[in-house]
Amino acid sequence: MKVLKKEDLPLNEETVCTIGNFDGFHKGHAYILHRVKETAEQERKKSVVITFEPHPKKILFPEKAPCRITGLETKIDLLGTKGIDYLYIVHFDKKFAEKSPEEFIKFLSNQLKCKKLIVGHDWKFGYRGEGDIQKARELGEKYNLLVEVIPPIKSNNERISSTKIRKLLKEGKVEEVANLLGRMYCIKGKIEKGHQLGKKIGFPTINIKPPEDLCLKKGVYSGYVSFNGKMYPAVINYGNRPTVDGKELFIEAHIIDRKIDISEKEEVKIFFKRFIRDEKKFDSIEQLKKQIQSDIKNARKALEVR
């Protein structure tokens, strides 16, 4: 998958495209991309995904902007697994938000050579969301662009949505989230140097900075660290490290029974399997050590590590 830049436009090949925030990249998103790829292959066109950074609400309604399920790097990674030819990331700002529905469809037709647009049933576009499916079809006739609408994808008779997933993440229900995503919940990041407290007390950790405004309940989880194509069982903490008066949010992972040599700035993926407990401030380092031992024991059970 090639990530397009402005200088790559206009494209010189006809495309089948889709548009969305794709935050979390759940089963509903995956089905839309399946249809885009399938249709592009059938019609001998290229496939294109258009997404936004930041989330439009972050610019238009900052006080109502949703927390993030995944950061941009993780989203690009997930999109890249679906056999899509091109990804175009729109830098969403107030100027872009002012595009009329017609200007938006014209951009898709002229710049991305989009001949078929595949979107979800509730898709809105253009200035103040004035464009809807009916408007897209009307404009499509003018710009030679067909519109296909994908009905809601459901799980247990409930529509799968990023809103639902955000709610579950805030409650720490990562197992339920996995059912809606079709995979374990995961965050990708580069290792950063921490305060080395874990190493000093016998539980070394790898640390990554979470994406800004991450939707995830603070606390301890069982899960895995993925590095160089291998998955290592781990106990994971997401929070501020209150016992040492930490202020910054970090994701820290202690790999169980293994000492892995991972350098600073290396990229890793951290997978969250099950919530173990809430974040807690301990009165002493000794109390913290005892609790970490208990957390590792609980993680072993959840991960079936002997």
C-alpha positions as CSV (number, residue, x, y, z in Angstrom):
1,M,0.0,0.0,0.0
2,K,1.3,3.4,-1.0
3,V,0.6,6.4,1.2
4,L,-0.2,9.2,-1.3
5,K,1.1,12.7,-1.0
6,K,-0.3,15.9,-2.6
7,E,2.4,15.8,-5.3
8,D,1.1,12.3,-6.3
9,L,-2.2,13.8,-7.4
10,P,-4.0,13.7,-9.7
11,L,-3.7,10.0,-10.2
12,N,-3.6,8.7,-13.8
13,E,-5.5,5.5,-13.1
14,E,-9.2,5.0,-12.4
15,T,-10.0,4.0,-8.8
16,V,-12.6,2.5,-6.5
17,C,-12.5,4.4,-3.2
18,T,-13.9,4.7,0.3
19,I,-13.8,7.4,2.9
20,G,-13.9,7.4,6.7
21,N,-12.0,7.9,9.9
22,F,-11.6,4.2,10.4
23,D,-10.7,4.7,14.0
24,G,-10.1,1.2,15.5
25,F,-10.6,-0.5,12.2
26,H,-13.4,-2.8,13.3
27,K,-15.3,-5.6,11.4
28,G,-17.6,-3.1,9.7
29,H,-14.6,-1.2,8.4
30,A,-13.0,-4.4,7.3
31,Y,-16.0,-5.4,5.3
32,I,-16.1,-2.1,3.5
33,L,-12.4,-2.5,2.5
34,H,-13.1,-6.0,1.4
35,R,-15.8,-4.7,-1.0
36,V,-13.4,-1.9,-2.2
37,K,-10.6,-4.4,-3.0
38,E,-13.0,-6.9,-4.6
39,T,-14.7,-4.3,-6.8
40,A,-11.4,-2.8,-7.9
41,E,-10.1,-6.2,-8.9
42,Q,-13.3,-7.0,-10.8
43,E,-13.3,-3.7,-12.6
44,R,-9.5,-3.6,-13.1
45,K,-9.1,-0.4,-11.2
46,K,-6.9,0.7,-8.3
47,S,-8.3,0.8,-4.7
48,V,-8.0,3.9,-2.5
49,V,-8.8,4.6,1.1
50,I,-9.2,8.3,2.1
51,T,-9.0,9.0,5.9
52,F,-8.6,12.1,8.0
53,E,-6.0,13.3,10.5
54,P,-6.9,14.6,13.0
55,H,-10.5,13.5,13.5
56,P,-12.8,16.2,12.0
57,K,-14.5,16.8,15.3
58,K,-11.1,17.7,16.8
59,I,-11.1,20.8,14.6
60,L,-14.8,21.5,14.3
61,F,-16.0,20.7,17.9
62,P,-13.0,20.2,20.1
63,E,-15.1,19.9,23.2
64,K,-17.0,17.0,21.6
65,A,-14.1,15.2,19.9
66,P,-14.0,11.5,20.6
67,C,-11.1,9.8,22.3
68,R,-9.0,7.7,20.0
69,I,-9.1,3.9,19.7
70,T,-5.8,3.8,17.8
71,G,-3.1,6.2,16.8
72,L,-2.4,7.0,13.1
73,E,0.6,4.6,12.9
74,T,-1.5,1.7,14.1
75,K,-4.3,2.7,11.7
76,I,-1.9,2.8,8.7
77,D,-0.6,-0.6,9.7
78,L,-4.1,-2.2,9.9
79,L,-5.1,-0.7,6.6
80,G,-1.9,-2.0,5.0
81,T,-2.9,-5.6,5.7
82,K,-6.0,-5.4,3.5
83,G,-4.4,-5.4,0.1
84,I,-5.4,-1.8,-0.7
85,D,-3.3,0.0,-3.3
86,Y,-3.4,3.6,-2.1
87,L,-4.0,5.5,1.2
88,Y,-4.6,9.2,1.1
89,I,-4.5,11.0,4.4
90,V,-6.4,14.3,4.4
91,H,-4.9,16.9,6.7
92,F,-8.3,18.0,8.1
93,D,-8.4,21.7,8.9
94,K,-11.0,24.4,8.8
95,K,-10.3,25.2,5.1
96,F,-11.0,21.6,4.1
97,A,-14.1,21.6,6.3
98,E,-15.5,24.4,4.2
99,K,-15.6,22.4,1.0
100,S,-19.1,22.1,-0.3
101,P,-20.5,18.6,-1.1
102,E,-20.0,19.3,-4.8
103,E,-16.3,20.4,-4.2
104,F,-15.7,17.2,-2.3
105,I,-17.1,14.9,-5.0
106,K,-15.3,16.9,-7.6
107,F,-12.0,16.3,-5.7
108,L,-12.6,12.6,-5.6
109,S,-13.4,12.5,-9.3
110,N,-10.7,14.8,-10.6
111,Q,-7.8,14.2,-8.2
112,L,-8.3,10.5,-7.2
113,K,-10.0,9.4,-10.4
114,C,-12.7,7.8,-8.3
115,K,-15.3,6.0,-10.5
116,K,-17.0,4.1,-7.6
117,L,-17.4,5.2,-4.0
118,I,-18.2,2.6,-1.4
119,V,-19.3,4.0,2.0
120,G,-21.3,3.1,5.1
121,H,-25.1,3.8,5.3
122,D,-24.8,6.9,7.5
123,W,-22.0,8.6,5.6
124,K,-22.0,12.5,5.6
125,F,-19.7,14.8,3.8
126,G,-19.0,18.4,2.8
127,Y,-19.5,21.6,4.7
128,R,-21.4,21.0,8.0
129,G,-22.1,17.5,6.8
130,E,-24.7,18.8,4.3
131,G,-23.9,15.9,1.9
132,D,-25.6,12.5,2.4
133,I,-26.0,9.4,0.3
134,Q,-28.7,10.9,-1.9
135,K,-26.6,14.0,-2.5
136,A,-23.6,11.9,-3.3
137,R,-25.6,9.9,-5.9
138,E,-27.0,13.1,-7.5
139,L,-23.5,14.6,-7.8
140,G,-22.1,11.2,-8.9
141,E,-24.3,11.4,-12.0
142,K,-22.6,14.8,-12.8
143,Y,-19.1,13.5,-12.2
144,N,-19.5,10.0,-13.5
145,L,-19.1,8.4,-10.1
146,L,-21.2,5.5,-8.8
147,V,-22.1,5.2,-5.1
148,E,-22.5,1.8,-3.3
149,V,-23.8,1.8,0.3
150,I,-22.8,-0.9,2.8
151,P,-25.5,-1.7,5.4
152,P,-24.6,-1.9,9.1
153,I,-22.5,-4.9,10.2
154,K,-23.8,-6.4,13.4
155,S,-22.6,-8.5,16.3
156,N,-25.2,-10.1,18.5
157,N,-27.9,-8.0,16.8
158,E,-26.1,-4.8,17.7
159,R,-24.5,-2.5,15.1
160,I,-20.7,-2.5,15.3
161,S,-19.4,1.1,15.7
162,S,-16.4,3.0,16.8
163,T,-18.6,4.7,19.4
164,K,-19.5,1.3,21.0
165,I,-15.8,0.3,21.0
166,R,-14.8,3.5,22.7
167,K,-17.3,2.9,25.5
168,L,-16.0,-0.6,26.0
169,L,-12.4,0.5,26.1
170,K,-13.2,3.1,28.7
171,E,-14.6,0.3,30.8
172,G,-11.5,-1.9,30.2
173,K,-13.5,-4.5,28.4
174,V,-10.8,-5.4,25.9
175,E,-12.1,-9.0,25.4
176,E,-15.5,-7.6,24.2
177,V,-13.6,-5.1,22.0
178,A,-11.6,-8.0,20.4
179,N,-14.9,-9.5,19.3
180,L,-15.9,-6.3,17.5
181,L,-12.5,-5.8,16.0
182,G,-11.9,-9.4,14.9
183,R,-8.5,-9.3,16.6
184,M,-6.9,-8.4,19.9
185,Y,-6.8,-4.7,20.7
186,C,-3.4,-3.3,19.9
187,I,-1.3,-0.2,20.2
188,K,1.9,0.4,18.1
189,G,4.7,2.7,19.3
190,K,8.4,3.3,19.6
191,I,10.2,2.4,22.8
192,E,11.1,5.3,25.0
193,K,13.4,5.4,28.0
194,G,11.6,5.3,31.2
195,H,12.7,6.0,34.8
196,Q,14.1,2.4,35.0
197,L,12.2,1.7,38.2
198,G,10.9,-1.6,36.9
199,K,14.5,-2.7,36.2
200,K,15.6,-1.6,39.7
201,I,12.9,-3.6,41.4
202,G,13.4,-6.7,39.3
203,F,10.6,-6.2,36.7
204,P,12.1,-4.5,33.7
205,T,9.6,-3.0,31.3
206,I,9.5,-1.6,27.8
207,N,7.7,1.7,27.6
208,I,5.8,3.5,24.8
209,K,3.9,6.8,24.7
210,P,0.3,6.1,24.0
211,P,-1.5,8.1,21.2
212,E,-3.0,11.4,22.4
213,D,-6.5,11.1,23.8
214,L,-6.4,7.3,23.9
215,C,-9.7,5.6,24.8
216,L,-8.5,3.0,27.4
217,K,-9.2,2.5,31.0
218,K,-6.1,3.0,33.2
219,G,-4.9,-0.1,34.9
220,V,-3.1,-3.4,34.5
221,Y,-3.8,-5.9,31.7
222,S,-2.5,-9.3,30.5
223,G,-1.4,-9.3,26.9
224,Y,1.5,-9.7,24.5
225,V,4.4,-7.7,23.2
226,S,5.1,-8.2,19.5
227,F,8.6,-7.6,18.2
228,N,10.5,-8.9,15.2
229,G,7.6,-11.2,14.3
230,K,7.4,-12.9,17.7
231,M,4.7,-12.6,20.4
232,Y,5.8,-12.5,24.0
233,P,3.4,-12.9,27.0
234,A,3.4,-9.8,29.1
235,V,1.7,-8.0,32.0
236,I,0.9,-4.4,30.9
237,N,0.2,-1.2,32.8
238,Y,-1.5,1.8,31.2
239,G,-1.4,4.9,33.4
240,N,0.5,7.6,35.2
241,R,2.5,5.4,37.6
242,P,1.0,7.1,40.7
243,T,3.3,5.3,43.2
244,V,6.3,7.3,41.9
245,D,4.2,10.5,41.4
246,G,4.3,10.1,37.6
247,K,2.5,12.7,35.6
248,E,2.9,11.5,32.0
249,L,0.8,8.6,30.6
250,F,2.8,5.6,29.6
251,I,2.1,2.0,28.4
252,E,4.6,-0.2,30.2
253,A,5.0,-3.9,29.5
254,H,6.9,-6.5,31.5
255,I,7.6,-9.6,29.4
256,I,7.0,-12.7,31.4
257,D,9.9,-15.1,31.9
258,R,12.0,-13.7,29.1
259,K,14.7,-11.1,28.9
260,I,14.4,-9.5,25.4
261,D,17.0,-7.1,24.2
262,I,15.0,-4.3,22.5
263,S,16.7,-1.0,21.9
264,E,15.3,2.5,22.4
265,K,13.3,3.8,19.4
266,E,12.5,0.2,18.2
267,E,8.9,-0.2,17.1
268,V,6.8,-2.7,19.0
269,K,3.1,-3.6,19.2
270,I,1.4,-4.2,22.5
271,F,-1.7,-6.4,22.5
272,F,-4.3,-6.2,25.4
273,K,-5.9,-9.5,26.2
274,R,-7.7,-9.0,29.6
275,F,-8.1,-6.4,32.2
276,I,-6.6,-7.4,35.6
277,R,-7.1,-4.5,38.0
278,D,-7.4,-0.7,38.3
279,E,-4.4,1.6,38.6
280,K,-3.5,2.1,42.2
281,K,-1.0,4.1,44.3
282,F,0.9,2.0,46.8
283,D,2.4,3.2,50.1
284,S,5.8,1.7,49.4
285,I,7.9,0.1,46.7
286,E,7.7,-3.2,48.6
287,Q,3.9,-3.2,48.3
288,L,4.2,-2.4,44.6
289,K,6.6,-5.4,44.1
290,K,4.2,-7.8,45.8
291,Q,1.3,-6.5,43.6
292,I,3.4,-6.9,40.4
293,Q,4.1,-10.5,41.4
294,S,0.3,-11.0,41.8
295,D,-0.4,-9.3,38.5
296,I,2.1,-11.6,36.7
297,K,0.4,-14.6,38.3
298,N,-3.0,-13.4,37.1
299,A,-1.6,-12.7,33.6
300,R,-0.1,-16.2,33.4
301,K,-3.6,-17.7,34.0
302,A,-5.2,-15.4,31.4
303,L,-2.6,-16.2,28.8
304,E,-2.3,-19.9,29.8
305,V,1.5,-19.5,30.4
306,R,2.9,-22.2,32.6
